[in-house]
Structure formats: C-alpha cells, structure tokens
Amino acid sequence: MEIRIYKSNKVLEVWEQDQLEITFPIGIGKEEYGHKMFEGDLRTPEGNYKICVKNPKSKFHLSLGLNYPNLEDAKRALEDRRICQETFDMISNSIKNKLHPPWNTILGGQIYIHGDLETKNWSEGCIRMYKEDIEYLYQKIELNTEVNIYP
C-alpha cells in the first residue's frame, strides 16, 4: 500500500501492488509551491514519508500523522544551518527507532492527512480531505504506510 500526493493537481492517490486503487481531491498548505522549510511557512512538505500516528480523536475528524521532518529534511536543514547537530541527532534517532520525529523544532511538525476539507480548502501545511474520504483512508491505511508527496 502506498499513498501518492500531487500538490499541483491537489489529488491523493492510493496505490496497492502497483495498481491505482482510488483518487481523492485534497487541500494543501496555503503557500502551494515549494517544500516546507520551517514552522509557520504554510507549505506542505515534499518527499518520502511514512504514516507514524493514527489519531481517531483529531479536531479535524480523523488524522494520519506523517514523520515530517524526515532524515532528508534534517540533513538539508543541518547543511543550511537552520538546525544544529543536536536537533539533527534527535530527528535521526527518532527515525531510527521508528518514532515520529520531534515536532517542536524550527522545521515544524505535526503534518497530518486529515478531514475538514468541507470548511476550508487550504491548510497550514497539512493535507485536507473530505470527512467521508478520510474515513475510508483511515480504515485502510496502517502505520508505516509510505507517503510520497510530489510538487
């Protein structure tokens, strides 16, 4: 099982065994272009992530948390000097231990696929879906499901 998100087309696809199973409309970060770089930039990240949290009590109906920032995000931020070695090590160790990375760094965090597209068609960086669509996805998706987010 794999989720593919295409920001430019505002669609989320569910793939199973190299077959497209279903497609959903989505909302993304208010700043639609570019990769998420820091907390509050209103961008949705781009890259390869995993589902690391399933939240049945989300304020946005249901939600599936992504392991943003991932190791590539942390490496880029360390090279750009947006984070220090200690923060990089915290992110890296979390990923190695299959935990969600720290969400309280300058890079931001708590990026979810969640409901509530009915009320607003953009987010602060998350992926919004209609409630009935996130209900379907929530039941189908397991922890560690791969999520690829494309520009």
C-alpha positions in Angstrom: 0.0 0.0 0.0 1.3 3.5 -0.9 -0.2 7.0 -0.9 0.9 9.4 -3.6 0.1 13.1 -3.2 0.3 15.5 -6.1 0.3 19.1 -4.7 -0.1 20.8 -8.1 -3.2 18.7 -9.0 -4.5 18.6 -5.4 -5.1 14.9 -5.5 -4.2 12.0 -3.2 -3.9 8.5 -4.8 -4.0 5.2 -3.0 -1.9 2.5 -4.7 -1.9 -1.2 -4.0 0.5 -3.6 -5.7 1.4 -1.0 -8.4 -2.3 -0.5 -9.2 -4.1 2.8 -8.7 -7.0 1.9 -6.3 -8.7 5.3 -5.7 -8.1 9.0 -6.1 -9.4 11.8 -3.7 -9.4 15.6 -4.0 -7.4 17.4 -1.3 -6.4 20.8 0.0 -2.8 21.6 0.8 -0.8 24.3 2.5 -1.9 27.9 1.7 1.6 28.5 0.2 1.1 25.9 -2.5 4.6 26.0 -4.1 7.8 24.8 -2.6 8.9 22.4 0.1 8.2 23.1 3.8 11.3 24.7 5.3 10.2 25.9 8.7 7.4 26.2 11.2 4.7 28.6 10.0 5.7 28.8 6.3 2.2 27.4 5.3 3.8 24.9 3.0 3.2 21.2 2.6 6.4 19.1 2.6 7.6 17.2 -0.5 9.4 13.9 -0.4 9.0 10.4 1.0 7.4 10.0 4.4 5.6 7.3 6.4 2.4 7.3 8.5 3.7 7.4 12.1 0.5 8.2 14.0 -3.2 7.4 13.7 -5.4 9.8 15.6 -9.1 8.9 16.0 -9.8 12.0 18.1 -8.4 14.7 15.8 -10.0 18.1 15.9 -10.2 17.6 12.1 -12.3 14.4 12.3 -9.6 11.8 11.8 -6.0 12.2 11.1 -2.9 10.3 9.9 0.4 11.8 11.0 3.5 11.9 8.8 7.0 11.5 10.0 8.0 15.0 9.0 10.7 16.1 9.2 12.4 13.1 7.7 16.1 12.4 7.6 16.5 14.2 4.2 14.7 17.3 5.7 17.0 17.2 8.7 20.2 16.8 6.5 19.2 19.7 4.3 18.4 21.9 7.4 21.7 21.0 9.0 23.6 21.8 5.8 21.7 25.1 5.6 22.4 25.8 9.3 18.7 26.0 10.1 19.2 23.4 12.8 22.1 22.4 15.0 23.8 18.9 15.3 21.8 18.2 18.5 18.5 18.7 16.7 19.6 16.7 13.7 20.6 13.8 16.1 17.2 14.0 17.8 15.4 13.7 14.5 17.8 11.0 13.2 17.4 8.9 16.4 13.6 9.2 16.3 13.6 7.9 12.8 16.0 5.0 13.5 13.7 4.0 16.4 10.6 4.2 14.2 9.1 7.0 16.3 7.7 10.2 15.0 10.4 12.9 14.9 10.3 15.8 17.3 7.6 18.2 16.1 8.8 21.2 18.2 11.9 22.2 16.1 12.2 25.2 13.8 11.4 22.8 10.9 7.8 22.4 12.2 6.0 19.2 12.5 2.6 17.7 13.1 1.9 17.3 9.4 -1.2 15.3 9.0 -3.6 13.9 6.4 -6.9 14.9 8.0 -10.5 15.7 7.4 -12.3 19.1 7.3 -11.9 20.0 3.6 -15.6 20.9 3.8 -14.8 24.0 5.8 -11.6 25.3 4.2 -9.7 24.3 1.0 -6.2 25.1 2.4 -4.2 24.3 5.5 -1.1 25.4 7.4 0.9 22.6 5.8 -1.3 19.5 6.2 -3.3 17.6 3.6 -7.1 18.1 4.0 -9.7 15.6 2.8 -13.4 15.5 2.9 -14.6 13.7 6.0 -16.0 10.6 4.2 -12.7 10.3 2.3 -10.5 10.4 5.4 -12.9 7.8 7.0 -12.1 5.5 4.1 -8.4 6.2 4.1 -8.2 5.9 7.9 -9.7 2.4 7.9 -7.5 1.3 5.0 -4.1 2.7 6.0 -1.7 1.1 8.5 1.2 2.7 10.4 4.4 2.9 8.3 2.5 3.2 5.1 4.6 5.0 2.6 3.5 8.5 1.6 5.2 10.2 -1.4 4.4 13.9 -1.8 5.2 15.4 -5.2 5.2 19.1 -6.2 
